[in-house]
Amino acid sequence: MKLSACTALLCLSVASAQRRLQRTADIGQIDAEPLPEELPEPPAGYSYDKDGQIVAPETVEEPVAEASMKVPEEGSIINEAEFPFLVEVSPSVTGVSFQYDSPKNVTSDWMEGEHETGSSIFSLSMSSYLGPGEYTWRFKTVDSSGQELLSEDTAFHVDLESTPFGTLRSMIATRIENDNDLAEHYKTLVVQDCAYRCDGCVDLVQKDPYGLSDVIDTLEDVWMEAAKFGISRADVFTLAGLVGAEMSAHNSRNGEEFPMQWSGRRDCEEIIPYCVALDGGQIMCGPKAAPDYEDSEGMGAMAVSALNIKTMDESSLLGVIKTGDNALNLVPCNRPGPCDAQDKY
């Protein structure tokens, strides 16, 4: 009898528990909102979990190009005439390109770095006459499988006034401050110099219609100072023209900047040593004796003589210089600018 009574009591407890569970389940069904059979399209990149909740996409970090050494380093101050972009990368890397953003947020083209066979160091030589201010640079690597990786940005500062170009610029500006007419004369000088090739030489042997002989004399100690830094007279002529354009009376209203795109031009006597003298003989080529480039592709004397130098804007003047640089018909070498490691003349 006792066993029978316990069994009956256990059965009642189980039945009671089942009734409570059923009531709880019924209440839950009443309170919960049923999920729609078709959920709306989630935002791009998002998805639904098993409970119908929108789930954000997982953040996947993209691999970046790495280097065991980078130059310039973060926060570097550039005060040399030339400086390198340089990285030391993994031996699996087969190519490196460099790019920079200027202080005016202008992004350069990708420029291919150079390296010696078997070396993991890639570099690209740059001129500090890019201009003063804060820059950022980056590099891009390519491995043997063709995969490209982009590095993080690195910031550096160009202190132009502390560079050799800053010294030369100050010397030129001082001359213009002492004689305002030199601003226009220097513009004329660079236009005449770049009529054929920007090589630091103007043909004054036959005639001097613009009175450039005395103008050239005002720059002699500038190019002598430049030579101490390995900067050519051709670069000095170009720099003088650009400084003259910025300091000219016409530009005082416009406030245009006339940047020098690169340094590394070769003087004419490095290309062709002898020029024609007034009597038909030979003299050494130089600042006042320009070679006769028979295959020149520059604008030519007739074209530049038609230009209005006084009102010349930035694009026109830089166009003349660019044409004179292109006419050098040279290939890149181990210094920035239109120079050549081979003798092509």
Secondary structure, DSSP 8 states (H G I E B T S, - for coil): -HHHHHHHHHHHHHHHHHHHHHHHHHHHHHHS----SS-----TT-EE-TTS-EE------------SEEES-TTEEE-SSEEEEEEE--TTEEEEEEEEE-TT--B---EE-B--TT--EEEEEEEGGG-SEEEEEEEEEEETT--EEE---EEEEE-GGGSHHHHHHHHHHHHHHH-TTHHHHHHHHHHHHTTT--SS----SS--TT-HHHHHHTTHHHHHHHHTTT--HHHHHHHHHHHHHHHSTTHHHH-------------HHHH--EEE-TTSSEEE-BTTB----TT--S--HHHHHTS-STT--HHHHHHHHHHHHHTT-----SSSSS--SS---
